[in-house]
Amino acid sequence: GQQLNQSPQSMFIQEGEDVSMNCTSSSIFNTWLWYKQDPGEGPVLLIALYKAGELTSNGRLTAQFGITRKDSFLNISASIPSDVGIYFCAGKPGGGADGLTFGKGTHLIIQP
Amino acid sequence: DTGVSQDPRHKITKRGQNVTFRCDPISEHNRLYWYRQTLGQGPEFLTYFQNEAQLEKSRLLSDRFSAERPKGSFSTLEIQRTEQGDSAMYLCASGRVVNEQYFGPGTRLTVT
């Protein structure tokens, strides 16, 4: 089945640093979504991408839909303590299937 | 817009018992999804409804699992004869646009 490889698995950074994480797939996706999940809560949608090459921002977050349609990137600029959490990429294949395939997440830890 | 709600938030049950979870989607969202998430993993798709019709089911949805959305609003997920391997967070999501899914806080199931 389809799998998403998300990296890095975890990141330890200083407050104020920029963060980059990515997601790659063995197959093509028509939509890429990025979510953030806090402990004991459901994932919160951050950014949705619909076209290959698309670059979309949401405040300090920027995400890109890769040209090959097999990857996506999320950048966070000037990290702050509330950015701590687990970030998931999710992809939606074409062909009418509506369920999302998720990566295993990137655990972001910010050191003061 | 009050968001997706799920009930209960936590459920502890003994192996072999049946459990039922409820999801109330964001009002006017006709699409409703169920996912399962285990520790250290991303959510895994279980099933999807458009209005009251169940349009997609994952192979993860064994015969012991059944989901309904009788009036096209709230949904229930029932697990019969629970097993220890069923212990997980069960997440519900809803959406109006085909490519966006908004998650609820989840129901954490522990099977002893």
Interface residues (C-beta under 8 A of the other chain):
Chain A: L4 Q6 T31 L33 Y35 G40 E41 G42 P43 V44 L45 A48 Y50 F88 A90 K92 A97 D98 G99 L100 T101 F102 G103 K104 G105
Chain B: V4 R31 Y33 Y35 G40 Q41 G42 P43 E44 F45 L46 T47 Y48 L55 E56 S58 L91 A93 V98 N99 E100 Q101 Y102 F103 G104 P105 G106 R108
